[in-house]
Amino acid sequence: MAMALALRRLSSSVDKSIRPRFNGGSLYYMSSLPNEAVYEKEKNGVPWPKQLNAPLEAIDPEIADIIELEKARQWKGLELIPSENFTSVSVMQAVGSVMTNKYSEGYPGARYYGGNEYVDSSLTPWLCFFIIFLLLMVVYIDMAETLCQKRALEAFRLDPEKWGVNVQSLSGSPANFQVYTALLKPHERIMALDLPHGGHLSHGYQTDTKKISAVSIFFETMPYRLNESTGYIDYDQLEKSATLFRPKLIVAGASAYARLYDYDRIRKICNKQKAILLADMAHISGLVAAGVIPSPFDYADVVTTTTHKSLRGPRGAMIFFRKGVKEINKQGKEASCSDVLYDYEDKINQAVFPGLQGGPHNHTITGLAVALKQATTPEYKAYQEQVLSNSSKFAQSLVQRGYELVSGGTENHLVLVNLKNKGIDGSRVEKVLESVHIAANKNTVPGDVSAMVPGGIRMGTPALTSRGFVEEDFAKVAEFFDAAVHLALKIKKETTGTKLKDFVATLQSPHFQSEVAKLKHDVEEYAKQFPTIGFEKETMKYKI
Ligand SMILES: Cc1ncc(COP(=O)(O)O)c(C=O)c1O
């Protein structure tokens, strides 16, 4: 106890005296040090500090050039992949900072250091001093992670008495696997939305012949699906299947579902089976944080999310878990020792570290803290409202142009276009979109027999909304999409051979070069009018 107090006092004094002052300089500034500092190092006579402090362009022009090319691509293209976004310059500054240097296995206040467990009053002062020194090494790392956790709970309006969060998980798929490993025994049963019906690989996809996702190797998985006539999740069938399959965990979450989840209905199904409800809100977490769609937290036991999609943070993930009282004791008295408590916290934290990960990526956690701070601002709410409004306008414009949408529309950030009535598939359209600088995903739609030639295209609004696109711009994007589909139909007509590679050969043939170039030019001229995110246009190497 005395040790902990001493440490806290020491850390706050260190904090005041040497807290770094960041002046918000440019990314370029961050990547190089003033000559004076370099000179200081040179005086020591070793050559490498100068190299270590030199800017990227000087050290590695090849990589610097690739980054410049990627900037130009992001500026000139229409980014419609619904799982992508453009994170802010402030997030990138944190991610590209010195926070990448520190190892800190464990959790704030409980980092793993050999010797920690021996802290007691019988220690010699020298040993105490040594341990305090070791602990101080992670003070700033602890500050960043604790702040990130606090902001995560605030961003989703969660009571810290009832919810906890792990911010160390490296990405969405590992986060889901960590939850399964924490809360299930090997080969216990999971139900989730089928991948071809909009689910995600990390929910346990397998085919007749192959367990595609490791989740289905280590656990038994059974999918639930859409009602193919409505395009909505078939909850009745899910309930029937769950009664037979008796899952230990049901996942509510999707990668290509344009409708809102009925969490209440899934909660009831879980209650019947005494199953855990895991909401994977990876795609929609930004919308949930802004409060513009219903939150899974009212129903779920555990919630996972990636942090780089609609949330607009750095590439990473979070795992939220319920804590505190699960069931009040039979006598109905509050907080008695016979209450049943949630036991997720330790299990999940241990599954992340040391179960499946080592040292946390402190630069990502720091960047995530910045993104979560932004998520509570009025600008963020306005942004997410615009994401929804753009998505609705986009859906409407596509329907007006004769496109069929799975489920008939959208209530979130994405649309799933079923191209079958147009006489073309998602793979061919995706190729043409790519060649005219529109990024979108081919996607299976209900009724597809092959995932290799899916019948649809999935598109979303978060990324372009970050660049300032509003409703009328999405009407224009629908026009570009339509033009690309018409071009794909023409190319298909002129293609001999049935394979995708035959189609691509025709697309790249001189015959279609001018039409492709014209549409690409129009797309790029349109996209170039909008702000770049995370870097200034003026600083770009490739500006045309
Ligand atoms: C619903 C859902 N969960 C999990 C993931 C996995 O995220 P990651 O690619 O970070 O592993 C995705 C990614 O698209 C997703 O859509």
The ligand as a MOL file (V3000), in Angstrom:
LIG
                    3D

  0  0  0     0  0            999 V3000
M  V30 BEGIN CTAB
M  V30 COUNTS 16 16 0 0 0
M  V30 BEGIN ATOM
M  V30 1 C -18.0650 -7.4840 -38.3880 0
M  V30 2 C -16.5820 -7.6100 -38.4690 0
M  V30 3 N -15.9330 -8.1750 -37.4530 0
M  V30 4 C -14.5990 -8.3230 -37.4580 0
M  V30 5 C -13.8490 -7.8710 -38.5210 0
M  V30 6 C -12.3710 -8.1510 -38.5340 0
M  V30 7 O -11.5890 -7.0680 -38.4440 0
M  V30 8 P -10.0230 -7.1420 -38.8320 0
M  V30 9 O -9.9660 -7.0710 -40.3050 0
M  V30 10 O -9.4870 -5.9590 -38.1160 0
M  V30 11 O -9.4910 -8.4220 -38.3010 0
M  V30 12 C -14.4700 -7.2500 -39.6020 0
M  V30 13 C -13.6670 -6.7330 -40.7310 0
M  V30 14 O -14.0930 -6.3230 -41.7380 0
M  V30 15 C -15.8850 -7.1250 -39.5770 0
M  V30 16 O -16.5400 -6.5870 -40.6050 0
M  V30 END ATOM
M  V30 BEGIN BOND
M  V30 1 1 1 2
M  V30 2 1 2 3
M  V30 3 2 2 15
M  V30 4 2 3 4
M  V30 5 1 4 5
M  V30 6 1 5 6
M  V30 7 2 5 12
M  V30 8 1 6 7
M  V30 9 1 7 8
M  V30 10 2 8 9
M  V30 11 1 8 10
M  V30 12 1 8 11
M  V30 13 1 12 13
M  V30 14 1 12 15
M  V30 15 2 13 14
M  V30 16 1 15 16
M  V30 END BOND
M  V30 END CTAB
M  END
